[in-house]
């Protein structure tokens, strides 16, 4: 007589911590590969490169957090490795939180640079319009009224570009800083969790 085994009869023979370790290391490896690709070639002196890199890093930081959480869970019974990983998470959390200051500083510098470029270009266009007004013969097909309309349109466009630059910089900064702080605090919490002795 043939007996059918229950589908759950083999579940107890598997250790879920081994599975979480595999997935955790896969997440960490994927994060490291992404970070290497994003940072190559490195150009730390370039403001736009730093802003772009930190934005991409903050967007992908949740993968790092997820991977380290899975690795931490798989090492709960290994006291030495758990404490080392906890210390690493605490340091990483502090780095993430402090890096938000760099993001804020770079965001302010980028906004000032963008506004400066807009003002420079607007000044050059306004100078050409003023030259055309003072010397009507240089632009025979354009009347003074049309020049005034062009000057008004340029002024409106400059204001719109300035507002767009401020809004874009603010949104990008809030998103990046928010991600970095939230993930940084989560790393600190994960480190404190791993540093605590296990409950009996």
MOVENRA-V490016 format. One record per residue. N is the residue number from 1. PHI is phi in whole degrees, 0 to 359 (999 if undefined). PSI is psi as a letter, one per 30 degrees, with the letter a starting at -180 (NA if undefined). Layout:
n & phi & psi
N & PHI & PSI
N & PHI & PSI
This chain:
n & phi & psi
1 & 999 & k
2 & 269 & k
3 & 250 & k
4 & 267 & k
5 & 278 & k
6 & 290 & k
7 & 300 & f
8 & 266 & g
9 & 288 & f
10 & 259 & f
11 & 297 & e
12 & 293 & f
13 & 277 & f
14 & 260 & k
15 & 258 & j
16 & 296 & f
17 & 292 & e
18 & 295 & e
19 & 294 & e
20 & 294 & e
21 & 295 & e
22 & 296 & e
23 & 294 & e
24 & 298 & e
25 & 294 & e
26 & 295 & e
27 & 296 & e
28 & 296 & e
29 & 296 & e
30 & 297 & e
31 & 296 & e
32 & 295 & e
33 & 296 & e
34 & 301 & e
35 & 296 & e
36 & 296 & e
37 & 296 & e
38 & 293 & e
39 & 271 & g
40 & 254 & k
41 & 280 & k
42 & 292 & k
43 & 212 & i
44 & 298 & f
45 & 283 & f
46 & 268 & k
47 & 297 & e
48 & 295 & e
49 & 297 & e
50 & 298 & e
51 & 296 & e
52 & 297 & e
53 & 294 & e
54 & 293 & e
55 & 294 & e
56 & 294 & e
57 & 296 & e
58 & 293 & e
59 & 294 & e
60 & 264 & f
61 & 295 & f
62 & 295 & e
63 & 294 & e
64 & 297 & e
65 & 298 & e
66 & 297 & e
67 & 297 & e
68 & 293 & e
69 & 295 & e
70 & 294 & e
71 & 295 & e
72 & 299 & e
73 & 298 & e
74 & 288 & f
75 & 250 & g
76 & 299 & e
77 & 273 & f
78 & 258 & j
79 & 301 & e
80 & 297 & e
81 & 292 & e
82 & 296 & e
83 & 292 & e
84 & 296 & e
85 & 294 & e
86 & 297 & e
87 & 296 & e
88 & 299 & e
89 & 294 & e
90 & 297 & e
91 & 295 & e
92 & 297 & e
93 & 297 & e
94 & 296 & e
95 & 296 & e
96 & 297 & e
97 & 295 & e
98 & 289 & e
99 & 293 & f
100 & 296 & f
101 & 294 & e
102 & 297 & e
103 & 296 & e
104 & 297 & e
105 & 297 & e
106 & 293 & e
107 & 296 & e
108 & 295 & e
109 & 296 & e
110 & 293 & e
111 & 296 & e
112 & 296 & e
113 & 293 & e
114 & 295 & e
115 & 295 & e
116 & 295 & e
117 & 296 & e
118 & 297 & e
119 & 297 & e
120 & 295 & e
121 & 294 & e
122 & 295 & e
123 & 296 & e
124 & 295 & e
125 & 294 & e
126 & 296 & e
127 & 296 & e
128 & 294 & e
129 & 295 & e
130 & 297 & e
131 & 296 & e
132 & 293 & e
133 & 291 & e
134 & 285 & f
135 & 229 & i
136 & 301 & f
137 & 291 & f
138 & 288 & f
139 & 230 & i
140 & 292 & f
141 & 270 & g
142 & 241 & k
143 & 275 & l
144 & 301 & e
145 & 296 & e
146 & 294 & e
147 & 297 & e
148 & 294 & e
149 & 295 & e
150 & 296 & e
151 & 298 & e
152 & 294 & e
153 & 295 & e
154 & 296 & e
155 & 297 & e
156 & 295 & e
157 & 293 & e
158 & 298 & e
159 & 297 & e
160 & 294 & e
161 & 295 & e
162 & 296 & e
163 & 295 & e
164 & 294 & e
165 & 297 & e
166 & 295 & e
167 & 295 & e
168 & 297 & e
169 & 296 & e
170 & 294 & e
171 & 296 & e
172 & 298 & e
173 & 296 & e
174 & 297 & e
175 & 298 & e
176 & 293 & e
177 & 296 & e
178 & 300 & e
179 & 298 & e
180 & 297 & e
181 & 290 & e
182 & 298 & e
183 & 292 & e
184 & 299 & e
185 & 294 & e
186 & 294 & e
187 & 297 & e
188 & 297 & e
189 & 297 & e
190 & 296 & e
191 & 295 & e
192 & 294 & e
193 & 297 & e
194 & 288 & f
195 & 280 & f
196 & 288 & k
197 & 292 & k
198 & 295 & k
199 & 281 & k
200 & 280 & NA
